[in-house]
């Protein structure tokens, strides 16, 4: 069983780890090109906005 202190640390660090999802998105946009390049600003805009809501 995980302690509440450890769970709190994981929960507070989760938004920073979610930003690593941008790395595969960058590779996808670079490989496929075209309209997929727009996934980066859209992903960052909505992903980080959602993280602000969750973290608040």
CHARMM-style PDB file with segment names, atoms N, HN, CA, C and O in Angstrom:
ATOM      1  N   UNK     1       0.843  -1.176   0.000  1.00  0.00      PROA
ATOM      2  CA  UNK     1       0.000   0.000   0.000  1.00  0.00      PROA
ATOM      3  C   UNK     1       0.883   1.232   0.000  1.00  0.00      PROA
ATOM      4  O   UNK     1       1.885   1.286   0.713  1.00  0.00      PROA
ATOM      5  N   UNK     2       0.519   2.207  -0.788  1.00  0.00      PROA
ATOM      6  HN  UNK     2      -0.295   2.163  -1.367  1.00  0.00      PROA
ATOM      7  CA  UNK     2       1.300   3.437  -0.894  1.00  0.00      PROA
ATOM      8  C   UNK     2       0.845   4.431   0.182  1.00  0.00      PROA
ATOM      9  O   UNK     2      -0.348   4.585   0.440  1.00  0.00      PROA
ATOM     10  N   UNK     3       1.811   5.090   0.792  1.00  0.00      PROA
ATOM     11  HN  UNK     3       2.780   4.964   0.582  1.00  0.00      PROA
ATOM     12  CA  UNK     3       1.459   6.045   1.848  1.00  0.00      PROA
ATOM     13  C   UNK     3       0.863   7.307   1.237  1.00  0.00      PROA
ATOM     14  O   UNK     3       1.051   7.587   0.053  1.00  0.00      PROA
ATOM     15  N   UNK     4       0.146   8.059   2.054  1.00  0.00      PROA
ATOM     16  HN  UNK     4      -0.007   7.831   3.016  1.00  0.00      PROA
ATOM     17  CA  UNK     4      -0.489   9.272   1.544  1.00  0.00      PROA
ATOM     18  C   UNK     4       0.543  10.318   1.159  1.00  0.00      PROA
ATOM     19  O   UNK     4       0.313  11.098   0.235  1.00  0.00      PROA
ATOM     20  N   UNK     5       1.685  10.350   1.855  1.00  0.00      PROA
ATOM     21  HN  UNK     5       1.872   9.716   2.606  1.00  0.00      PROA
ATOM     22  CA  UNK     5       2.743  11.290   1.494  1.00  0.00      PROA
ATOM     23  C   UNK     5       3.325  10.973   0.123  1.00  0.00      PROA
ATOM     24  O   UNK     5       3.569  11.874  -0.680  1.00  0.00      PROA
ATOM     25  N   UNK     6       3.544   9.697  -0.137  1.00  0.00      PROA
ATOM     26  HN  UNK     6       3.346   8.966   0.516  1.00  0.00      PROA
ATOM     27  CA  UNK     6       4.079   9.283  -1.436  1.00  0.00      PROA
ATOM     28  C   UNK     6       3.063   9.536  -2.545  1.00  0.00      PROA
ATOM     29  O   UNK     6       3.429   9.965  -3.639  1.00  0.00      PROA
ATOM     30  N   UNK     7       1.806   9.277  -2.269  1.00  0.00      PROA
ATOM     31  HN  UNK     7       1.509   8.928  -1.380  1.00  0.00      PROA
ATOM     32  CA  UNK     7       0.768   9.520  -3.272  1.00  0.00      PROA
ATOM     33  C   UNK     7       0.662  11.001  -3.585  1.00  0.00      PROA
ATOM     34  O   UNK     7       0.439  11.379  -4.735  1.00  0.00      PROA
ATOM     35  N   UNK     8       0.819  11.838  -2.579  1.00  0.00      PROA
ATOM     36  HN  UNK     8       1.001  11.532  -1.645  1.00  0.00      PROA
ATOM     37  CA  UNK     8       0.748  13.282  -2.803  1.00  0.00      PROA
ATOM     38  C   UNK     8       1.923  13.748  -3.666  1.00  0.00      PROA
ATOM     39  O   UNK     8       1.754  14.618  -4.520  1.00  0.00      PROA
ATOM     40  N   UNK     9       3.101  13.180  -3.452  1.00  0.00      PROA
ATOM     41  HN  UNK     9       3.238  12.473  -2.758  1.00  0.00      PROA
ATOM     42  CA  UNK     9       4.260  13.540  -4.249  1.00  0.00      PROA
ATOM     43  C   UNK     9       4.078  13.128  -5.701  1.00  0.00      PROA
ATOM     44  O   UNK     9       4.420  13.882  -6.612  1.00  0.00      PROA
ATOM     45  N   UNK    10       3.542  11.932  -5.918  1.00  0.00      PROA
ATOM     46  HN  UNK    10       3.264  11.320  -5.178  1.00  0.00      PROA
ATOM     47  CA  UNK    10       3.301  11.457  -7.283  1.00  0.00      PROA
ATOM     48  C   UNK    10       2.263  12.330  -7.963  1.00  0.00      PROA
ATOM     49  O   UNK    10       2.423  12.686  -9.131  1.00  0.00      PROA
ATOM     50  N   UNK    11       1.216  12.674  -7.261  1.00  0.00      PROA
ATOM     51  HN  UNK    11       1.086  12.385  -6.313  1.00  0.00      PROA
ATOM     52  CA  UNK    11       0.152  13.495  -7.838  1.00  0.00      PROA
ATOM     53  C   UNK    11       0.663  14.889  -8.179  1.00  0.00      PROA
ATOM     54  O   UNK    11       0.270  15.451  -9.202  1.00  0.00      PROA
ATOM     55  N   UNK    12       1.519  15.450  -7.355  1.00  0.00      PROA
ATOM     56  HN  UNK    12       1.837  14.993  -6.525  1.00  0.00      PROA
ATOM     57  CA  UNK    12       2.030  16.783  -7.646  1.00  0.00      PROA
ATOM     58  C   UNK    12       3.068  16.763  -8.763  1.00  0.00      PROA
ATOM     59  O   UNK    12       3.274  17.787  -9.416  1.00  0.00      PROA
ATOM     60  N   UNK    13       3.723  15.637  -9.002  1.00  0.00      PROA
ATOM     61  HN  UNK    13       3.556  14.806  -8.472  1.00  0.00      PROA
ATOM     62  CA  UNK    13       4.716  15.532 -10.069  1.00  0.00      PROA
ATOM     63  C   UNK    13       4.099  15.120 -11.397  1.00  0.00      PROA
ATOM     64  O   UNK    13       4.739  15.275 -12.437  1.00  0.00      PROA
ATOM     65  N   UNK    14       2.889  14.604 -11.395  1.00  0.00      PROA
ATOM     66  HN  UNK    14       2.369  14.478 -10.550  1.00  0.00      PROA
ATOM     67  CA  UNK    14       2.258  14.104 -12.617  1.00  0.00      PROA
ATOM     68  C   UNK    14       2.168  15.149 -13.726  1.00  0.00      PROA
ATOM     69  O   UNK    14       2.448  14.797 -14.872  1.00  0.00      PROA
ATOM     70  N   UNK    15       1.803  16.397 -13.478  1.00  0.00      PROA
ATOM     71  HN  UNK    15       1.576  16.683 -12.547  1.00  0.00      PROA
ATOM     72  CA  UNK    15       1.754  17.364 -14.583  1.00  0.00      PROA
ATOM     73  C   UNK    15       3.087  17.538 -15.303  1.00  0.00      PROA
ATOM     74  O   UNK    15       3.105  17.798 -16.506  1.00  0.00      PROA
ATOM     75  N   UNK    16       4.185  17.401 -14.601  1.00  0.00      PROA
ATOM     76  HN  UNK    16       4.171  17.190 -13.623  1.00  0.00      PROA
ATOM     77  CA  UNK    16       5.480  17.527 -15.247  1.00  0.00      PROA
ATOM     78  C   UNK    16       5.775  16.327 -16.130  1.00  0.00      PROA
ATOM     79  O   UNK    16       6.402  16.472 -17.179  1.00  0.00      PROA
ATOM     80  N   UNK    17       5.334  15.146 -15.721  1.00  0.00      PROA
ATOM     81  HN  UNK    17       4.825  15.028 -14.869  1.00  0.00      PROA
ATOM     82  CA  UNK    17       5.557  13.941 -16.513  1.00  0.00      PROA
ATOM     83  C   UNK    17       4.676  13.906 -17.752  1.00  0.00      PROA
ATOM     84  O   UNK    17       5.066  13.340 -18.773  1.00  0.00      PROA
ATOM     85  N   UNK    18       3.501  14.502 -17.674  1.00  0.00      PROA
ATOM     86  HN  UNK    18       3.185  14.962 -16.845  1.00  0.00      PROA
ATOM     87  CA  UNK    18       2.600  14.509 -18.830  1.00  0.00      PROA
ATOM     88  C   UNK    18       3.208  15.312 -19.977  1.00  0.00      PROA
ATOM     89  O   UNK    18       2.906  15.051 -21.141  1.00  0.00      PROA
ATOM     90  N   UNK    19       4.056  16.281 -19.663  1.00  0.00      PROA
ATOM     91  HN  UNK    19       4.301  16.493 -18.717  1.00  0.00      PROA
ATOM     92  CA  UNK    19       4.688  17.068 -20.717  1.00  0.00      PROA
ATOM     93  C   UNK    19       5.588  16.217 -21.606  1.00  0.00      PROA
ATOM     94  O   UNK    19       5.906  16.625 -22.723  1.00  0.00      PROA
ATOM     95  N   UNK    20       6.003  15.045 -21.133  1.00  0.00      PROA
ATOM     96  HN  UNK    20       5.744  14.714 -20.226  1.00  0.00      PROA
ATOM     97  CA  UNK    20       6.802  14.153 -21.970  1.00  0.00      PROA
ATOM     98  C   UNK    20       5.985  13.560 -23.118  1.00  0.00      PROA
ATOM     99  O   UNK    20       6.562  12.964 -24.028  1.00  0.00      PROA
ATOM    100  N   UNK    21       4.669  13.706 -23.100  1.00  0.00      PROA
ATOM    101  HN  UNK    21       4.201  14.190 -22.361  1.00  0.00      PROA
ATOM    102  CA  UNK    21       3.844  13.262 -24.227  1.00  0.00      PROA
ATOM    103  C   UNK    21       4.104  14.105 -25.471  1.00  0.00      PROA
ATOM    104  O   UNK    21       3.760  13.696 -26.580  1.00  0.00      PROA
ATOM    105  N   UNK    22       4.699  15.258 -25.297  1.00  0.00      PROA
ATOM    106  HN  UNK    22       4.979  15.590 -24.396  1.00  0.00      PROA
ATOM    107  CA  UNK    22       5.003  16.103 -26.449  1.00  0.00      PROA
ATOM    108  C   UNK    22       6.108  15.511 -27.324  1.00  0.00      PROA
ATOM    109  O   UNK    22       6.149  15.773 -28.526  1.00  0.00      PROA
ATOM    110  N   UNK    23       6.992  14.728 -26.744  1.00  0.00      PROA
ATOM    111  HN  UNK    23       6.959  14.515 -25.768  1.00  0.00      PROA
ATOM    112  CA  UNK    23       8.110  14.175 -27.516  1.00  0.00      PROA
ATOM    113  C   UNK    23       7.617  13.263 -28.645  1.00  0.00      PROA
ATOM    114  O   UNK    23       8.050  13.438 -29.784  1.00  0.00      PROA
ATOM    115  N   UNK    24       6.723  12.290 -28.373  1.00  0.00      PROA
ATOM    116  HN  UNK    24       6.372  12.148 -27.448  1.00  0.00      PROA
ATOM    117  CA  UNK    24       6.213  11.497 -29.507  1.00  0.00      PROA
ATOM    118  C   UNK    24       5.388  12.333 -30.481  1.00  0.00      PROA
ATOM    119  O   UNK    24       5.365  12.043 -31.677  1.00  0.00      PROA
ATOM    120  N   UNK    25       4.719  13.357 -29.987  1.00  0.00      PROA
ATOM    121  HN  UNK    25       4.738  13.592 -29.016  1.00  0.00      PROA
ATOM    122  CA  UNK    25       3.939  14.218 -30.886  1.00  0.00      PROA
ATOM    123  C   UNK    25       4.851  14.992 -31.827  1.00  0.00      PROA
ATOM    124  O   UNK    25       4.512  15.194 -32.993  1.00  0.00      PROA
ATOM    125  N   UNK    26       5.994  15.422 -31.334  1.00  0.00      PROA
ATOM    126  HN  UNK    26       6.270  15.258 -30.386  1.00  0.00      PROA
ATOM    127  CA  UNK    26       6.966  16.124 -32.185  1.00  0.00      PROA
ATOM    128  C   UNK    26       7.499  15.183 -33.253  1.00  0.00      PROA
ATOM    129  O   UNK    26       7.614  15.560 -34.419  1.00  0.00      PROA
ATOM    130  N   UNK    27       7.825  13.954 -32.854  1.00  0.00      PROA
ATOM    131  HN  UNK    27       7.731  13.647 -31.907  1.00  0.00      PROA
ATOM    132  CA  UNK    27       8.312  12.964 -33.825  1.00  0.00      PROA
ATOM    133  C   UNK    27       7.245  12.654 -34.873  1.00  0.00      PROA
ATOM    134  O   UNK    27       7.551  12.541 -36.059  1.00  0.00      PROA
ATOM    135  N   UNK    28       5.999  12.518 -34.437  1.00  0.00      PROA
ATOM    136  HN  UNK    28       5.750  12.610 -33.473  1.00  0.00      PROA
ATOM    137  CA  UNK    28       4.908  12.246 -35.374  1.00  0.00      PROA
ATOM    138  C   UNK    28       4.740  13.393 -36.360  1.00  0.00      PROA
ATOM    139  O   UNK    28       4.607  13.172 -37.564  1.00  0.00      PROA
ATOM    140  N   UNK    29       4.748  14.611 -35.849  1.00  0.00      PROA
ATOM    141  HN  UNK    29       4.856  14.791 -34.871  1.00  0.00      PROA
ATOM    142  CA  UNK    29       4.581  15.773 -36.718  1.00  0.00      PROA
ATOM    143  C   UNK    29       5.741  15.911 -37.701  1.00  0.00      PROA
ATOM    144  O   UNK    29       5.539  16.290 -38.854  1.00  0.00      PROA
ATOM    145  N   UNK    30       6.945  15.606 -37.249  1.00  0.00      PROA
ATOM    146  HN  UNK    30       7.110  15.297 -36.312  1.00  0.00      PROA
ATOM    147  CA  UNK    30       8.103  15.699 -38.137  1.00  0.00      PROA
ATOM    148  C   UNK    30       8.093  14.592 -39.189  1.00  0.00      PROA
ATOM    149  O   UNK    30       8.496  14.811 -40.332  1.00  0.00      PROA
ATOM    150  N   UNK    31       7.637  13.420 -38.805  1.00  0.00      PROA
ATOM    151  HN  UNK    31       7.310  13.242 -37.877  1.00  0.00      PROA
ATOM    152  CA  UNK    31       7.637  12.285 -39.734  1.00  0.00      PROA
ATOM    153  C   UNK    31       6.518  12.387 -40.764  1.00  0.00      PROA
ATOM    154  O   UNK    31       6.749  12.200 -41.958  1.00  0.00      PROA
ATOM    155  N   UNK    32       5.311  12.683 -40.304  1.00  0.00      PROA
ATOM    156  HN  UNK    32       5.122  12.836 -39.334  1.00  0.00      PROA
ATOM    157  CA  UNK    32       4.159  12.697 -41.195  1.00  0.00      PROA
ATOM    158  C   UNK    32       4.040  14.031 -41.922  1.00  0.00      PROA
ATOM    159  O   UNK    32       3.752  14.073 -43.118  1.00  0.00      PROA
ATOM    160  N   UNK    33       4.263  15.125 -41.186  1.00  0.00      PROA
ATOM    161  HN  UNK    33       4.497  15.091 -40.214  1.00  0.00      PROA
ATOM    162  CA  UNK    33       4.183  16.451 -41.787  1.00  0.00      PROA
ATOM    163  C   UNK    33       2.745  16.863 -42.070  1.00  0.00      PROA
ATOM    164  O   UNK    33       1.808  16.326 -41.480  1.00  0.00      PROA
ATOM    165  N   UNK    34       2.582  17.800 -42.958  1.00  0.00      PROA
ATOM    166  HN  UNK    34       3.344  18.236 -43.437  1.00  0.00      PROA
ATOM    167  CA  UNK    34       1.255  18.274 -43.339  1.00  0.00      PROA
ATOM    168  C   UNK    34       0.507  18.897 -42.170  1.00  0.00      PROA
ATOM    169  O   UNK    34       1.066  19.675 -41.397  1.00  0.00      PROA
ATOM    170  N   UNK    35      -0.757  18.543 -42.058  1.00  0.00      PROA
ATOM    171  HN  UNK    35      -1.211  17.911 -42.686  1.00  0.00      PROA
ATOM    172  CA  UNK    35      -1.608  19.091 -40.999  1.00  0.00      PROA
ATOM    173  C   UNK    35      -1.224  18.597 -39.614  1.00  0.00      PROA
ATOM    174  O   UNK    35      -1.634  19.188 -38.615  1.00  0.00      PROA
ATOM    175  N   UNK    36      -0.443  17.520 -39.535  1.00  0.00      PROA
ATOM    176  HN  UNK    36      -0.110  17.039 -40.346  1.00  0.00      PROA
ATOM    177  CA  UNK    36      -0.035  16.985 -38.228  1.00  0.00      PROA
ATOM    178  C   UNK    36       0.860  17.953 -37.464  1.00  0.00      PROA
ATOM    179  O   UNK    36       1.031  17.819 -36.253  1.00  0.00      PROA
ATOM    180  N   UNK    37       1.427  18.917 -38.160  1.00  0.00      PROA
ATOM    181  HN  UNK    37       1.289  19.027 -39.144  1.00  0.00      PROA
ATOM    182  CA  UNK    37       2.251  19.924 -37.490  1.00  0.00      PROA
ATOM    183  C   UNK    37       1.387  20.746 -36.531  1.00  0.00      PROA
ATOM    184  O   UNK    37       1.889  21.275 -35.539  1.00  0.00      PROA
ATOM    185  N   UNK    38       0.118  20.852 -36.821  1.00  0.00      PROA
ATOM    186  HN  UNK    38      -0.290  20.423 -37.627  1.00  0.00      PROA
ATOM    187  CA  UNK    38      -0.789  21.618 -35.963  1.00  0.00      PROA
ATOM    188  C   UNK    38      -1.110  20.905 -34.656  1.00  0.00      PROA
ATOM    189  O   UNK    38      -1.673  21.513 -33.746  1.00  0.00      PROA
ATOM    190  N   UNK    39      -0.763  19.631 -34.551  1.00  0.00      PROA
ATOM    191  HN  UNK    39      -0.307  19.137 -35.291  1.00  0.00      PROA
ATOM    192  CA  UNK    39      -1.062  18.904 -33.317  1.00  0.00      PROA
ATOM    193  C   UNK    39      -0.248  19.457 -32.142  1.00  0.00      PROA
ATOM    194  O   UNK    39      -0.696  19.384 -30.998  1.00  0.00      PROA
ATOM    195  N   UNK    40       0.925  20.000 -32.406  1.00  0.00      PROA
ATOM    196  HN  UNK    40       1.289  20.059 -33.336  1.00  0.00      PROA
ATOM    197  CA  UNK    40       1.771  20.506 -31.320  1.00  0.00      PROA
ATOM    198  C   UNK    40       1.158  21.705 -30.600  1.00  0.00      PROA
ATOM    199  O   UNK    40       1.025  21.664 -29.377  1.00  0.00      PROA
ATOM    200  N   UNK    41       0.777  22.776 -31.313  1.00  0.00      PROA
ATOM    201  HN  UNK    41       0.885  22.810 -32.306  1.00  0.00      PROA
ATOM    202  CA  UNK    41       0.154  23.884 -30.571  1.00  0.00      PROA
ATOM    203  C   UNK    41      -1.189  23.511 -29.971  1.00  0.00      PROA
ATOM    204  O   UNK    41      -1.527  23.975 -28.883  1.00  0.00      PROA
ATOM    205  N   UNK    42      -1.958  22.683 -30.661  1.00  0.00      PROA
ATOM    206  HN  UNK    42      -1.683  22.306 -31.545  1.00  0.00      PROA
ATOM    207  CA  UNK    42      -3.254  22.271 -30.122  1.00  0.00      PROA
ATOM    208  C   UNK    42      -3.061  21.417 -28.877  1.00  0.00      PROA
ATOM    209  O   UNK    42      -3.755  21.595 -27.876  1.00  0.00      PROA
ATOM    210  N   UNK    43      -2.120  20.497 -28.946  1.00  0.00      PROA
ATOM    211  HN  UNK    43      -1.556  20.352 -29.759  1.00  0.00      PROA
ATOM    212  CA  UNK    43      -1.872  19.618 -27.806  1.00  0.00      PROA
ATOM    213  C   UNK    43      -1.373  20.414 -26.605  1.00  0.00      PROA
ATOM    214  O   UNK    43      -1.833  20.196 -25.485  1.00  0.00      PROA
ATOM    215  N   UNK    44      -0.449  21.323 -26.826  1.00  0.00      PROA
ATOM    216  HN  UNK    44      -0.075  21.500 -27.737  1.00  0.00      PROA
ATOM    217  CA  UNK    44       0.065  22.098 -25.696  1.00  0.00      PROA
ATOM    218  C   UNK    44      -1.006  23.014 -25.128  1.00  0.00      PROA
ATOM    219  O   UNK    44      -1.117  23.162 -23.911  1.00  0.00      PROA
ATOM    220  N   UNK    45      -1.788  23.623 -25.995  1.00  0.00      PROA
ATOM    221  HN  UNK    45      -1.698  23.502 -26.984  1.00  0.00      PROA
ATOM    222  CA  UNK    45      -2.826  24.538 -25.516  1.00  0.00      PROA
ATOM    223  C   UNK    45      -3.839  23.810 -24.639  1.00  0.00      PROA
ATOM    224  O   UNK    45      -4.120  24.246 -23.523  1.00  0.00      PROA
ATOM    225  N   UNK    46      -4.384  22.710 -25.133  1.00  0.00      PROA
ATOM    226  HN  UNK    46      -4.155  22.355 -26.040  1.00  0.00      PROA
ATOM    227  CA  UNK    46      -5.422  21.998 -24.392  1.00  0.00      PROA
ATOM    228  C   UNK    46      -4.860  21.125 -23.272  1.00  0.00      PROA
ATOM    229  O   UNK    46      -5.480  21.007 -22.216  1.00  0.00      PROA
ATOM    230  N   UNK    47      -3.702  20.517 -23.486  1.00  0.00      PROA
ATOM    231  HN  UNK    47      -3.198  20.613 -24.344  1.00  0.00      PROA
ATOM    232  CA  UNK    47      -3.110  19.671 -22.464  1.00  0.00      PROA
ATOM    233  C   UNK    47      -2.743  20.488 -21.233  1.00  0.00      PROA
ATOM    234  O   UNK    47      -3.082  20.113 -20.110  1.00  0.00      PROA
ATOM    235  N   UNK    48      -2.061  21.587 -21.438  1.00  0.00      PROA
ATOM    236  HN  UNK    48      -1.785  21.891 -22.350  1.00  0.00      PROA
ATOM    237  CA  UNK    48      -1.635  22.377 -20.291  1.00  0.00      PROA
ATOM    238  C   UNK    48      -2.793  23.147 -19.669  1.00  0.00      PROA
ATOM    239  O   UNK    48      -2.761  23.434 -18.473  1.00  0.00      PROA
ATOM    240  N   UNK    49      -3.798  23.481 -20.438  1.00  0.00      PROA
ATOM    241  HN  UNK    49      -3.824  23.248 -21.410  1.00  0.00      PROA
ATOM    242  CA  UNK    49      -5.001  24.087 -19.861  1.00  0.00      PROA
ATOM    243  C   UNK    49      -5.725  23.081 -18.980  1.00  0.00      PROA
ATOM    244  O   UNK    49      -6.216  23.432 -17.908  1.00  0.00      PROA
ATOM    245  N   UNK    50      -5.794  21.831 -19.428  1.00  0.00      PROA
ATOM    246  HN  UNK    50      -5.395  21.546 -20.299  1.00  0.00      PROA
ATOM    247  CA  UNK    50      -6.433  20.785 -18.616  1.00  0.00      PROA
ATOM    248  C   UNK    50      -5.633  20.526 -17.344  1.00  0.00      PROA
ATOM    249  O   UNK    50      -6.210  20.282 -16.285  1.00  0.00      PROA
ATOM    250  N   UNK    51      -4.314  20.579 -17.445  1.00  0.00      PROA
ATOM    251  HN  UNK    51      -3.845  20.777 -18.305  1.00  0.00      PROA
ATOM    252  CA  UNK    51      -3.488  20.390 -16.250  1.00  0.00      PROA
ATOM    253  C   UNK    51      -3.674  21.531 -15.245  1.00  0.00      PROA
ATOM    254  O   UNK    51      -3.614  21.310 -14.036  1.00  0.00      PROA
ATOM    255  N   UNK    52      -3.896  22.739 -15.742  1.00  0.00      PROA
ATOM    256  HN  UNK    52      -3.945  22.918 -16.725  1.00  0.00      PROA
ATOM    257  CA  UNK    52      -4.177  23.859 -14.849  1.00  0.00      PROA
ATOM    258  C   UNK    52      -5.481  23.647 -14.095  1.00  0.00      PROA
ATOM    259  O   UNK    52      -5.579  23.956 -12.908  1.00  0.00      PROA
ATOM    260  N   UNK    53      -6.484  23.115 -14.794  1.00  0.00      PROA
ATOM    261  HN  UNK    53      -6.404  22.863 -15.758  1.00  0.00      PROA
ATOM    262  CA  UNK    53      -7.777  22.863 -14.154  1.00  0.00      PROA
ATOM    263  C   UNK    53      -7.643  21.773 -13.101  1.00  0.00      PROA
ATOM    264  O   UNK    53      -8.182  21.899 -12.001  1.00  0.00      PROA
ATOM    265  N   UNK    54      -6.928  20.707 -13.432  1.00  0.00      PROA
ATOM    266  HN  UNK    54      -6.490  20.605 -14.326  1.00  0.00      PROA
ATOM    267  CA  UNK    54      -6.760  19.605 -12.498  1.00  0.00      PROA
ATOM    268  C   UNK    54      -5.923  20.032 -11.294  1.00  0.00      PROA
ATOM    269  O   UNK    54      -6.209  19.640 -10.163  1.00  0.00      PROA
ATOM    270  N   UNK    55      -4.904  20.825 -11.541  1.00  0.00      PROA
ATOM    271  HN  UNK    55      -4.673  21.143 -12.460  1.00  0.00      PROA
ATOM    272  CA  UNK    55      -4.011  21.229 -10.473  1.00  0.00      PROA
ATOM    273  C   UNK    55      -4.582  22.306  -9.571  1.00  0.00      PROA
ATOM    274  O   UNK    55      -4.088  22.506  -8.461  1.00  0.00      PROA
ATOM    275  N   UNK    56      -5.600  22.993 -10.019  1.00  0.00      PROA
ATOM    276  HN  UNK    56      -6.001  22.830 -10.921  1.00  0.00      PROA
ATOM    277  CA  UNK    56      -6.150  24.104  -9.218  1.00  0.00      PROA
ATOM    278  C   UNK    56      -7.061  23.650  -8.132  1.00  0.00      PROA
ATOM    279  OT1 UNK    56      -7.591  24.474  -7.386  1.00  0.00      PROA
TER     280      UNK     56
END
